Amino acid sequence: MRRWRVWKAAAPTIVTGTVLCFMLAACAGKGDRRPDGGAEPVDGPSNIGLSAADVVDAVPRQEPRARYGNHSPYEVFGRKYYVMPTADGYVERGIASWYGTKFHGRRTSSGEPYDMHLATAAHKTLPLPTYAEVTNLENGRRVVVKINDRGPFKDDRIIDLSYGAALRLGMTGKGTARVEVRAIDTAGLQLADSRDPAGTYLQAGAFGQRAGAEALVGRLKRASLQPVTIDDGGNLFRVWLGPFDSTVEIERVIQRAIELGFERPHRVTR
């Protein structure tokens, strides 16, 4: 696993400020019930056969603070939370939980769509976004996540992991695990860019026989997922969507493919 330099200092003290109620629908269900008292739908795992090996680490990079989700203080279920001015020095141990299908495709507190198959997380007070390395203290497994959401709003939990991140840590069956969360120092790392390399494709499948690839192409076209082509490698027929040159467009197509029941496409560059 690629290792990133992480801060090892003690966690900073949370600061206070002017009282301001702030609540986004994306984080409303990270407790037992919604603020209006209504019951939340049942959460659950992915139904596309995702394995831990399919979930890649989030790639830490410099990013400006999200436009949404950083208001401080904000209030949830009658309790005020104060967003940290910086993630520098943050390290904490405690209980992690995970969230999945109930929030898949909904907006996170930062405004990004929640994709349960990516390595992301929710935290009550770290700035959005923050990149962090999470270690399962019960089995030693690690994952790098992008914290882009708010929660979990339960006193005994410090972080809510995406289903994919929880899968990497081997905690989806149990539901919770004792973890260590360390903020990653992104100083000097690559600046965020909304563009992708020209000619970026999404591979939707690969087959040893052309007939299998053609069948998938037909399904994708009927689902209005286009443009779609077959890359003929001789002994391997790969089904590609694209090309795309926008990260936003790529994420939209990935999310749409998952919602329609296709396996999660992954990026390839010609």
Steps between C-alpha positions, in 0.01 A plus 500: 500500500627846414582686823452870554669728749262550790493744789610344829432785739214502746154609387429872533235644727170571330425871487169670564328777311169664419202267525367404157256218425611298199354174379524331161274216390803286416601470863152488652487123532832436675308451821196296591232732358463810286464840670128499413455174691442282195667160477795464263501222237710195578867530401696218340796381291558526127325250275758501220739245649765752604813351661759668721751479214267710280516797739802725443640754743391859460787702352596788734546834329471867582143624479326819610240473771166380373245774445247301701531306825751724678263741672584523870338445734215287365229313685373143462244335728523795740878483539751756370818397318802723431703438186876489560694786338752248365562126489868551588603271782173308514523142627229318690403149601144383543212310341429512127175405330404493131214611274391367161190462284283739700717795393642377168458769234390768747691823556760495774536799733776635274271482197669203333282199414548210741637188332502213745759315290771766542731551800330795670380583850294731719631685805328744733764772528794458258511753214351379171683360320763331715703198396573249772652158553268271696638189670285220634663438839338157519670354190759756384337573163526855365329722247546861386168687485374838390282649773227690314194453719367570851422236765467261672277674752537247778718573801684168494620529137772719352471427126247359254670315213365435154406139434807467277738631767341272761541207263872577474525498879315171532226641722183480288377182667539623855382851415742688725868479588753678718717715274767765494444800274800715399477810284731495199731793431422609144753785495705476185271244335336546162237773476149380426395521134149452370630369168612150408759406240356530149387161378391361837261206466297292742537126456165332558613142438753268333430173318691217338236476226372790290141384540512573873631850437234568237226386739622748764519778240136436415396517866692824552346663193149399607576666835612817315858464624699623202725539311608138531756308293686170501878512532625192314822377657508176306444259788302744713200712406457798732183708511575870544277797571630839387735669445451764770714798606301614805515348846143612561375319189697185587355487850150558364532207257647273769215582736239448230648163400494381861142619550394300192655181639819483292836414654692811603701626197863592558718757328738418218703733279572420136 
